[in-house]
């Protein structure tokens, strides 16, 4: 049976809050939110960013860490397609498969641009209109935040 507590006249499922908080750590997210009817629960955490000293950087493991959204070069333009949720982005249907889109590729409205996995659900992110992909702004398996730019579409 779930662990429920009473908070300001509202029943809160403590197990659900613990699960949401655990997902923050598990997926290296800064916030997680769930809605059920008129009930909305958001869990946030503060991330500490530490810059490595040059000597430490040389000793650091060589595995690349997913970068935050890279700054767009001045020559890249287009309408941003933004993330509707917090989750992990996947650029292809399965590991090793070709990405859904690449810069320079023409897409039609409704074409899948990428997938965001959130709470074990794969959510296709589709092109809002026809156009040409000018830039993919995220890396495969990168955590993304709500409203983060994913793709630029001309």
TINULUM-211609 format. One record per residue: residue number from 1; x, y, z of N, C-alpha, C in turn; residue in one letter. Coordinates in steps of 0.2 Angstrom, whole numbers, plus 5000, padded with zeros to 4 digits. Example, Ala and Ser with C-alpha at 12.3 -4.5 7.8 and 13.67 -1.06 7.14 Angstrom:
+-----+------+------+------+------+------+------+------+------+------+------+
!  nr !  n.x !  n.y !  n.z ! ca.x ! ca.y ! ca.z !  c.x !  c.y !  c.z ! rest !
+-----+------+------+------+------+------+------+------+------+------+------+
!   1 ! 5066 ! 4972 ! 5039 ! 5062 ! 4978 ! 5039 ! 5066 ! 4984 ! 5039 !    A !
!   2 ! 5064 ! 4989 ! 5035 ! 5068 ! 4995 ! 5036 ! 5064 ! 5000 ! 5039 !    S !
+-----+------+------+------+------+------+------+------+------+------+------+
# end
This chain:
+-----+------+------+------+------+------+------+------+------+------+------+
!  nr !  n.x !  n.y !  n.z ! ca.x ! ca.y ! ca.z !  c.x !  c.y !  c.z ! rest !
+-----+------+------+------+------+------+------+------+------+------+------+
!   1 ! 5004 ! 4994 ! 5000 ! 5000 ! 5000 ! 5000 ! 5004 ! 5006 ! 5000 !    X !
!   2 ! 5002 ! 5011 ! 4996 ! 5007 ! 5017 ! 4996 ! 5007 ! 5021 ! 5002 !    X !
!   3 ! 5012 ! 5025 ! 5003 ! 5013 ! 5029 ! 5009 ! 5010 ! 5036 ! 5008 !    X !
!   4 ! 5004 ! 5037 ! 5010 ! 5000 ! 5044 ! 5009 ! 5001 ! 5048 ! 5015 !    X !
!   5 ! 5002 ! 5055 ! 5014 ! 5002 ! 5060 ! 5019 ! 4997 ! 5065 ! 5017 !    X !
!   6 ! 4995 ! 5069 ! 5022 ! 4990 ! 5074 ! 5021 ! 4994 ! 5081 ! 5022 !    X !
!   7 ! 4994 ! 5085 ! 5016 ! 4997 ! 5091 ! 5016 ! 4993 ! 5097 ! 5014 !    X !
!   8 ! 4991 ! 5101 ! 5018 ! 4987 ! 5107 ! 5017 ! 4980 ! 5104 ! 5014 !    X !
!   9 ! 4977 ! 5099 ! 5016 ! 4971 ! 5097 ! 5014 ! 4971 ! 5093 ! 5008 !    X !
!  10 ! 4977 ! 5091 ! 5005 ! 4978 ! 5087 ! 4999 ! 4982 ! 5081 ! 5001 !    X !
!  11 ! 4979 ! 5075 ! 4998 ! 4982 ! 5069 ! 5000 ! 4988 ! 5068 ! 4995 !    X !
!  12 ! 4994 ! 5067 ! 4997 ! 5000 ! 5066 ! 4993 ! 5003 ! 5059 ! 4994 !    X !
!  13 ! 5005 ! 5056 ! 4988 ! 5007 ! 5050 ! 4988 ! 5015 ! 5050 ! 4989 !    X !
!  14 ! 5017 ! 5049 ! 4995 ! 5024 ! 5050 ! 4996 ! 5029 ! 5045 ! 4992 !    X !
!  15 ! 5026 ! 5039 ! 4991 ! 5030 ! 5034 ! 4987 ! 5031 ! 5037 ! 4980 !    X !
!  16 ! 5026 ! 5040 ! 4977 ! 5027 ! 5043 ! 4970 ! 5032 ! 5049 ! 4970 !    X !
!  17 ! 5032 ! 5053 ! 4976 ! 5037 ! 5058 ! 4976 ! 5044 ! 5055 ! 4977 !    X !
!  18 ! 5045 ! 5050 ! 4981 ! 5051 ! 5047 ! 4981 ! 5053 ! 5044 ! 4974 !    X !
!  19 ! 5049 ! 5041 ! 4970 ! 5050 ! 5038 ! 4964 ! 5053 ! 5044 ! 4959 !    X !
!  20 ! 5049 ! 5050 ! 4959 ! 5051 ! 5055 ! 4955 ! 5058 ! 5058 ! 4957 !    X !
!  21 ! 5059 ! 5058 ! 4964 ! 5065 ! 5061 ! 4966 ! 5071 ! 5056 ! 4964 !    X !
!  22 ! 5070 ! 5050 ! 4964 ! 5075 ! 5045 ! 4962 ! 5076 ! 5045 ! 4955 !    X !
!  23 ! 5071 ! 5047 ! 4951 ! 5072 ! 5048 ! 4944 ! 5077 ! 5054 ! 4942 !    X !
!  24 ! 5076 ! 5059 ! 4946 ! 5081 ! 5065 ! 4945 ! 5088 ! 5062 ! 4945 !    X !
!  25 ! 5090 ! 5058 ! 4950 ! 5097 ! 5056 ! 4951 ! 5098 ! 5051 ! 4945 !    X !
!  26 ! 5094 ! 5046 ! 4944 ! 5095 ! 5041 ! 4940 ! 5096 ! 5043 ! 4933 !    X !
!  27 ! 5092 ! 5048 ! 4931 ! 5093 ! 5051 ! 4924 ! 5097 ! 5058 ! 4924 !    X !
!  28 ! 5100 ! 5060 ! 4929 ! 5103 ! 5066 ! 4930 ! 5099 ! 5072 ! 4927 !    X !
!  29 ! 5093 ! 5073 ! 4930 ! 5088 ! 5078 ! 4928 ! 5088 ! 5083 ! 4934 !    X !
!  30 ! 5086 ! 5089 ! 4932 ! 5086 ! 5095 ! 4937 ! 5079 ! 5095 ! 4940 !    X !
!  31 ! 5074 ! 5093 ! 4936 ! 5067 ! 5093 ! 4938 ! 5063 ! 5087 ! 4935 !    X !
!  32 ! 5057 ! 5085 ! 4938 ! 5053 ! 5080 ! 4936 ! 5046 ! 5082 ! 4938 !    X !
!  33 ! 5041 ! 5081 ! 4933 ! 5034 ! 5083 ! 4935 ! 5029 ! 5078 ! 4932 !    X !
!  34 ! 5024 ! 5077 ! 4936 ! 5019 ! 5072 ! 4934 ! 5012 ! 5076 ! 4936 !    X !
!  35 ! 5007 ! 5075 ! 4931 ! 5000 ! 5077 ! 4932 ! 4995 ! 5072 ! 4932 !    X !
!  36 ! 4990 ! 5072 ! 4936 ! 4985 ! 5067 ! 4936 ! 4979 ! 5071 ! 4938 !    X !
!  37 ! 4975 ! 5072 ! 4932 ! 4969 ! 5076 ! 4933 ! 4970 ! 5083 ! 4936 !    X !
!  38 ! 4968 ! 5085 ! 4941 ! 4969 ! 5092 ! 4944 ! 4975 ! 5092 ! 4949 !    X !
!  39 ! 4978 ! 5086 ! 4950 ! 4984 ! 5086 ! 4954 ! 4991 ! 5086 ! 4950 !    X !
!  40 ! 4995 ! 5090 ! 4952 ! 5002 ! 5091 ! 4949 ! 5007 ! 5091 ! 4954 !    X !
!  41 ! 5012 ! 5087 ! 4953 ! 5018 ! 5086 ! 4958 ! 5024 ! 5087 ! 4954 !    X !
!  42 ! 5028 ! 5092 ! 4956 ! 5035 ! 5094 ! 4953 ! 5040 ! 5093 ! 4958 !    X !
!  43 ! 5045 ! 5089 ! 4956 ! 5051 ! 5088 ! 4961 ! 5057 ! 5091 ! 4957 !    X !
!  44 ! 5061 ! 5095 ! 4961 ! 5067 ! 5099 ! 4958 ! 5073 ! 5098 ! 4962 !    X !
!  45 ! 5079 ! 5098 ! 4959 ! 5085 ! 5098 ! 4963 ! 5090 ! 5103 ! 4960 !    X !
!  46 ! 5094 ! 5105 ! 4965 ! 5099 ! 5110 ! 4963 ! 5105 ! 5106 ! 4961 !    X !
!  47 ! 5108 ! 5107 ! 4954 ! 5114 ! 5104 ! 4952 ! 5120 ! 5109 ! 4953 !    X !
!  48 ! 5125 ! 5106 ! 4956 ! 5131 ! 5109 ! 4957 ! 5136 ! 5108 ! 4951 !    X !
!  49 ! 5138 ! 5113 ! 4948 ! 5143 ! 5113 ! 4943 ! 5150 ! 5115 ! 4945 !    X !
!  50 ! 5155 ! 5110 ! 4944 ! 5162 ! 5111 ! 4947 ! 5166 ! 5111 ! 4941 !    X !
!  51 ! 5170 ! 5117 ! 4940 ! 5175 ! 5117 ! 4934 ! 5181 ! 5113 ! 4936 !    X !
!  52 ! 5184 ! 5109 ! 4932 ! 5190 ! 5105 ! 4933 ! 5196 ! 5110 ! 4932 !    X !
!  53 ! 5201 ! 5109 ! 4936 ! 5207 ! 5112 ! 4936 ! 5211 ! 5109 ! 4930 !    X !
!  54 ! 5215 ! 5113 ! 4926 ! 5219 ! 5110 ! 4921 ! 5222 ! 5103 ! 4922 !    X !
!  55 ! 5225 ! 5102 ! 4928 ! 5229 ! 5096 ! 4930 ! 5224 ! 5091 ! 4931 !    X !
!  56 ! 5218 ! 5092 ! 4934 ! 5213 ! 5087 ! 4935 ! 5210 ! 5085 ! 4928 !    X !
!  57 ! 5209 ! 5090 ! 4923 ! 5206 ! 5088 ! 4917 ! 5210 ! 5083 ! 4913 !    X !
!  58 ! 5217 ! 5083 ! 4914 ! 5221 ! 5079 ! 4910 ! 5220 ! 5072 ! 4913 !    X !
!  59 ! 5219 ! 5071 ! 4920 ! 5218 ! 5065 ! 4923 ! 5211 ! 5062 ! 4923 !    X !
!  60 ! 5206 ! 5066 ! 4920 ! 5199 ! 5064 ! 4920 ! 5198 ! 5059 ! 4915 !    X !
!  61 ! 5193 ! 5054 ! 4915 ! 5192 ! 5049 ! 4911 ! 5190 ! 5052 ! 4904 !    X !
!  62 ! 5192 ! 5048 ! 4899 ! 5191 ! 5051 ! 4892 ! 5184 ! 5050 ! 4889 !    X !
!  63 ! 5179 ! 5047 ! 4893 ! 5172 ! 5047 ! 4890 ! 5169 ! 5053 ! 4890 !    X !
!  64 ! 5166 ! 5055 ! 4884 ! 5163 ! 5062 ! 4884 ! 5157 ! 5062 ! 4888 !    X !
!  65 ! 5156 ! 5068 ! 4891 ! 5150 ! 5069 ! 4895 ! 5145 ! 5072 ! 4890 !    X !
!  66 ! 5138 ! 5071 ! 4891 ! 5134 ! 5075 ! 4887 ! 5134 ! 5082 ! 4888 !    X !
!  67 ! 5134 ! 5086 ! 4883 ! 5135 ! 5093 ! 4884 ! 5128 ! 5096 ! 4884 !    X !
!  68 ! 5128 ! 5102 ! 4888 ! 5122 ! 5106 ! 4888 ! 5120 ! 5108 ! 4881 !    X !
!  69 ! 5115 ! 5111 ! 4880 ! 5113 ! 5113 ! 4873 ! 5119 ! 5118 ! 4870 !    X !
!  70 ! 5122 ! 5116 ! 4865 ! 5127 ! 5120 ! 4862 ! 5125 ! 5126 ! 4859 !    X !
!  71 ! 5129 ! 5131 ! 4859 ! 5127 ! 5138 ! 4856 ! 5127 ! 5137 ! 4849 !    X !
!  72 ! 5122 ! 5140 ! 4846 ! 5121 ! 5140 ! 4838 ! 5126 ! 5144 ! 4835 !    X !
!  73 ! 5129 ! 5142 ! 4830 ! 5134 ! 5146 ! 4826 ! 5130 ! 5151 ! 4823 !    X !
!  74 ! 5133 ! 5157 ! 4821 ! 5129 ! 5163 ! 4819 ! 5126 ! 5161 ! 4812 !    X !
!  75 ! 5129 ! 5157 ! 4808 ! 5127 ! 5155 ! 4801 ! 5121 ! 5150 ! 4801 !    X !
!  76 ! 5119 ! 5147 ! 4807 ! 5114 ! 5143 ! 4807 ! 5107 ! 5147 ! 4809 !    X !
!  77 ! 5102 ! 5146 ! 4805 ! 5096 ! 5149 ! 4807 ! 5090 ! 5144 ! 4807 !    X !
!  78 ! 5085 ! 5146 ! 4809 ! 5079 ! 5142 ! 4808 ! 5074 ! 5143 ! 4814 !    X !
!  79 ! 5068 ! 5140 ! 4814 ! 5063 ! 5140 ! 4819 ! 5065 ! 5135 ! 4824 !    X !
!  80 ! 5065 ! 5136 ! 4830 ! 5067 ! 5131 ! 4835 ! 5061 ! 5126 ! 4836 !    X !
!  81 ! 5062 ! 5119 ! 4836 ! 5058 ! 5114 ! 4839 ! 5060 ! 5113 ! 4846 !    X !
!  82 ! 5056 ! 5114 ! 4851 ! 5058 ! 5114 ! 4858 ! 5055 ! 5108 ! 4861 !    X !
!  83 ! 5058 ! 5106 ! 4866 ! 5056 ! 5100 ! 4870 ! 5050 ! 5101 ! 4874 !    X !
!  84 ! 5044 ! 5097 ! 4873 ! 5038 ! 5098 ! 4877 ! 5039 ! 5095 ! 4884 !    X !
!  85 ! 5045 ! 5092 ! 4886 ! 5045 ! 5088 ! 4892 ! 5052 ! 5087 ! 4894 !    X !
!  86 ! 5053 ! 5085 ! 4900 ! 5060 ! 5083 ! 4903 ! 5061 ! 5076 ! 4901 !    X !
!  87 ! 5067 ! 5074 ! 4899 ! 5068 ! 5067 ! 4898 ! 5075 ! 5066 ! 4894 !    X !
!  88 ! 5076 ! 5060 ! 4891 ! 5082 ! 5059 ! 4888 ! 5080 ! 5058 ! 4880 !    X !
!  89 ! 5084 ! 5062 ! 4876 ! 5083 ! 5062 ! 4869 ! 5087 ! 5056 ! 4865 !    X !
!  90 ! 5083 ! 5053 ! 4860 ! 5086 ! 5048 ! 4856 ! 5085 ! 5050 ! 4849 !    X !
!  91 ! 5091 ! 5050 ! 4845 ! 5091 ! 5053 ! 4838 ! 5089 ! 5047 ! 4833 !    X !
!  92 ! 5088 ! 5041 ! 4835 ! 5087 ! 5036 ! 4831 ! 5082 ! 5031 ! 4835 !    X !
!  93 ! 5079 ! 5026 ! 4831 ! 5074 ! 5022 ! 4833 ! 5077 ! 5017 ! 4838 !    X !
!  94 ! 5083 ! 5015 ! 4837 ! 5087 ! 5010 ! 4841 ! 5094 ! 5011 ! 4840 !    X !
!  95 ! 5098 ! 5009 ! 4845 ! 5105 ! 5010 ! 4845 ! 5108 ! 5007 ! 4838 !    X !
!  96 ! 5112 ! 5011 ! 4835 ! 5116 ! 5009 ! 4829 ! 5112 ! 5010 ! 4823 !    X !
!  97 ! 5105 ! 5012 ! 4823 ! 5101 ! 5014 ! 4818 ! 5103 ! 5021 ! 4815 !    X !
!  98 ! 5101 ! 5022 ! 4809 ! 5102 ! 5029 ! 4806 ! 5097 ! 5034 ! 4810 !    X !
!  99 ! 5100 ! 5040 ! 4811 ! 5096 ! 5045 ! 4814 ! 5089 ! 5047 ! 4810 !    X !
! 100 ! 5084 ! 5049 ! 4814 ! 5078 ! 5051 ! 4811 ! 5079 ! 5056 ! 4806 !    X !
! 101 ! 5083 ! 5062 ! 4808 ! 5084 ! 5067 ! 4803 ! 5092 ! 5069 ! 4804 !    X !
! 102 ! 5094 ! 5073 ! 4799 ! 5101 ! 5076 ! 4799 ! 5100 ! 5083 ! 4796 !    X !
! 103 ! 5105 ! 5087 ! 4797 ! 5105 ! 5094 ! 4794 ! 5105 ! 5093 ! 4786 !    X !
! 104 ! 5101 ! 5098 ! 4783 ! 5100 ! 5098 ! 4776 ! 5094 ! 5093 ! 4774 !    X !
! 105 ! 5091 ! 5089 ! 4778 ! 5086 ! 5085 ! 4776 ! 5079 ! 5088 ! 4776 !    X !
! 106 ! 5075 ! 5087 ! 4771 ! 5069 ! 5090 ! 4771 ! 5064 ! 5085 ! 4774 !    X !
! 107 ! 5059 ! 5089 ! 4778 ! 5054 ! 5085 ! 4782 ! 5047 ! 5088 ! 4780 !    X !
! 108 ! 5042 ! 5083 ! 4781 ! 5035 ! 5085 ! 4781 ! 5032 ! 5086 ! 4788 !    X !
! 109 ! 5027 ! 5090 ! 4788 ! 5023 ! 5091 ! 4795 ! 5022 ! 5084 ! 4797 !    X !
! 110 ! 5023 ! 5082 ! 4803 ! 5022 ! 5076 ! 4806 ! 5027 ! 5071 ! 4806 !    X !
! 111 ! 5032 ! 5072 ! 4802 ! 5038 ! 5067 ! 4802 ! 5042 ! 5067 ! 4809 !    X !
! 112 ! 5044 ! 5061 ! 4811 ! 5047 ! 5061 ! 4817 ! 5054 ! 5064 ! 4817 !    X !
! 113 ! 5056 ! 5068 ! 4821 ! 5063 ! 5071 ! 4821 ! 5067 ! 5068 ! 4826 !    X !
! 114 ! 5064 ! 5066 ! 4832 ! 5068 ! 5062 ! 4837 ! 5063 ! 5059 ! 4842 !    X !
! 115 ! 5066 ! 5056 ! 4847 ! 5061 ! 5053 ! 4852 ! 5064 ! 5055 ! 4859 !    X !
! 116 ! 5059 ! 5057 ! 4864 ! 5061 ! 5059 ! 4870 ! 5058 ! 5053 ! 4875 !    X !
! 117 ! 5063 ! 5050 ! 4879 ! 5060 ! 5045 ! 4884 ! 5059 ! 5049 ! 4890 !    X !
! 118 ! 5053 ! 5048 ! 4893 ! 5051 ! 5051 ! 4899 ! 5047 ! 5046 ! 4903 !    X !
! 119 ! 5049 ! 5044 ! 4909 ! 5046 ! 5039 ! 4913 ! 5044 ! 5033 ! 4910 !    X !
! 120 ! 5049 ! 5030 ! 4906 ! 5049 ! 5024 ! 4903 ! 5045 ! 5024 ! 4897 !    X !
! 121 ! 5042 ! 5030 ! 4894 ! 5038 ! 5030 ! 4889 ! 5042 ! 5034 ! 4883 !    X !
! 122 ! 5042 ! 5031 ! 4877 ! 5045 ! 5034 ! 4871 ! 5040 ! 5039 ! 4868 !    X !
! 123 ! 5042 ! 5045 ! 4868 ! 5038 ! 5050 ! 4865 ! 5041 ! 5053 ! 4858 !    X !
! 124 ! 5038 ! 5052 ! 4852 ! 5040 ! 5054 ! 4846 ! 5039 ! 5062 ! 4846 !    X !
! 125 ! 5044 ! 5066 ! 4844 ! 5044 ! 5073 ! 4843 ! 5044 ! 5074 ! 4836 !    X !
! 126 ! 5038 ! 5077 ! 4833 ! 5037 ! 5077 ! 4826 ! 5038 ! 5085 ! 4823 !    X !
! 127 ! 5039 ! 5085 ! 4817 ! 5040 ! 5092 ! 4814 ! 5033 ! 5095 ! 4814 !    X !
! 128 ! 5033 ! 5101 ! 4816 ! 5027 ! 5105 ! 4817 ! 5024 ! 5108 ! 4810 !    X !
! 129 ! 5029 ! 5108 ! 4805 ! 5028 ! 5110 ! 4798 ! 5033 ! 5107 ! 4793 !    X !
! 130 ! 5032 ! 5108 ! 4787 ! 5036 ! 5105 ! 4782 ! 5042 ! 5110 ! 4782 !    X !
! 131 ! 5048 ! 5108 ! 4780 ! 5054 ! 5112 ! 4780 ! 5060 ! 5108 ! 4780 !    X !
! 132 ! 5066 ! 5112 ! 4781 ! 5073 ! 5109 ! 4780 ! 5076 ! 5109 ! 4787 !    X !
! 133 ! 5079 ! 5104 ! 4790 ! 5082 ! 5104 ! 4796 ! 5089 ! 5107 ! 4795 !    X !
! 134 ! 5090 ! 5113 ! 4799 ! 5096 ! 5116 ! 4798 ! 5101 ! 5114 ! 4803 !    X !
! 135 ! 5099 ! 5112 ! 4809 ! 5103 ! 5110 ! 4814 ! 5100 ! 5105 ! 4819 !    X !
! 136 ! 5103 ! 5100 ! 4821 ! 5101 ! 5096 ! 4827 ! 5105 ! 5098 ! 4833 !    X !
! 137 ! 5102 ! 5101 ! 4838 ! 5105 ! 5104 ! 4843 ! 5106 ! 5100 ! 4849 !    X !
! 138 ! 5105 ! 5094 ! 4849 ! 5106 ! 5089 ! 4855 ! 5110 ! 5083 ! 4853 !    X !
! 139 ! 5113 ! 5080 ! 4857 ! 5116 ! 5073 ! 4856 ! 5112 ! 5067 ! 4858 !    X !
! 140 ! 5113 ! 5062 ! 4855 ! 5110 ! 5056 ! 4857 ! 5111 ! 5054 ! 4864 !    X !
! 141 ! 5106 ! 5052 ! 4867 ! 5106 ! 5050 ! 4874 ! 5107 ! 5055 ! 4879 !    X !
! 142 ! 5106 ! 5062 ! 4877 ! 5107 ! 5067 ! 4881 ! 5101 ! 5069 ! 4885 !    X !
! 143 ! 5102 ! 5071 ! 4891 ! 5096 ! 5073 ! 4895 ! 5094 ! 5080 ! 4892 !    X !
! 144 ! 5087 ! 5081 ! 4892 ! 5085 ! 5087 ! 4890 ! 5080 ! 5090 ! 4895 !    X !
! 145 ! 5079 ! 5097 ! 4895 ! 5075 ! 5100 ! 4899 ! 5068 ! 5103 ! 4895 !    X !
! 146 ! 5063 ! 5104 ! 4899 ! 5057 ! 5107 ! 4896 ! 5059 ! 5113 ! 4892 !    X !
! 147 ! 5057 ! 5114 ! 4886 ! 5057 ! 5120 ! 4882 ! 5064 ! 5121 ! 4879 !    X !
! 148 ! 5069 ! 5116 ! 4880 ! 5075 ! 5116 ! 4877 ! 5075 ! 5115 ! 4869 !    X !
! 149 ! 5079 ! 5119 ! 4865 ! 5079 ! 5119 ! 4858 ! 5082 ! 5112 ! 4856 !    X !
! 150 ! 5078 ! 5108 ! 4852 ! 5080 ! 5101 ! 4850 ! 5083 ! 5102 ! 4843 !    X !
! 151 ! 5079 ! 5105 ! 4838 ! 5081 ! 5105 ! 4831 ! 5079 ! 5112 ! 4829 !    X !
! 152 ! 5083 ! 5114 ! 4824 ! 5081 ! 5121 ! 4820 ! 5078 ! 5119 ! 4813 !    X !
! 153 ! 5073 ! 5122 ! 4812 ! 5069 ! 5120 ! 4805 ! 5068 ! 5126 ! 4801 !    X !
! 154 ! 5071 ! 5126 ! 4795 ! 5070 ! 5132 ! 4791 ! 5063 ! 5131 ! 4786 !    X !
+-----+------+------+------+------+------+------+------+------+------+------+
# end
